[in-house]
Amino acid sequence: MDKPLSIAAVKALLNDIDSPFDGRIPSLREDQRKGVGAALKAWEKRLEKQQDKEKKLKIMLQNEETIWANGLSFIAGIDEVGRGPLAGPVVAAAVILPKDFQILGINDSKQLSSEKREAFYLDIEKHALGIGIGIKNQDVIDDVNIYQATKLAMLEAIQNLPLAPDYLLIDAMTLPTTIPQDSLIKGDSKSLSIAAASIIAKVTRDRIMNEYDLLYPGYGFSKNSGYGTKIHLEGLEKIGVCPIHRHSFAPVRNALKN
């Protein structure tokens, strides 16, 4: 009689199995050891998460698939980060993904940890057909308002793409351009291209704010990205307004009066 696999060997074996129909699974289910049962449960949970990610990927590619089916190859997903903060720029990204892009787990950047965003940023940077970035600082925001500055950043991101897009998928915005476009409410959770753009924009802006935190300490920019957190508001009260603050935003405007 063959000696049963050790629990460690069972776990290693399950790491290589990605189908519930694998011929090795029935014999493992017959194994009455608690360690094997626990390993199988962990494997089933991992497989379920994998399947959920695959389903999510298919859902998030539905808009792109429809456009590709109409003969348009270069779809730019566009999103922005930084409309709400009291300081720093608004950053937009435009990302054109290849049709065979199959990296699982990409989602709205707000739903991801900073570590996952950084990892996905590298994946997108490596595989994307094109990435464009648009940045409008606090002076532009104060001059034209945040809504118009966001549009300008998005248009700049499109202009900075290395190839011309055939179609635009934009997160909750309509842009003044002749390029065909769709505006998708909560697009970063409905379109893989927009989700990829949200990650690029978020990581880019966070890096900018980390640098500003070194230049202008006391506001917590590396932790709050310029949003009006308690630490940020306390910094405004104690230190005053710094060069990257948006004067048109109420808490900053009020601080200028004091």
Secondary structure, DSSP 8 states (H G I E B T S, - for coil): ------HHHHHHHHHT---TT-TTHHHHHH---HHHHHHHHHHHHHHHHHHHHHHHHHHHTHHHHHHHHTT---EEEEEEE-SS-SBS-EEEEEEE--TT---TT---GGGS-HHHHHHHHHHHHHH-SEEEEEEE-HHHHHHH-HHHHHHHHHHHHHHTSSS--SEEEEES---SSSS-EEEETTGGGT-HHHHHHHHHHHHHHHHHHHHHHHHSTTS-HHHHTT---HHHHHHHHHH---TTB-TTSHHHHHHHH-
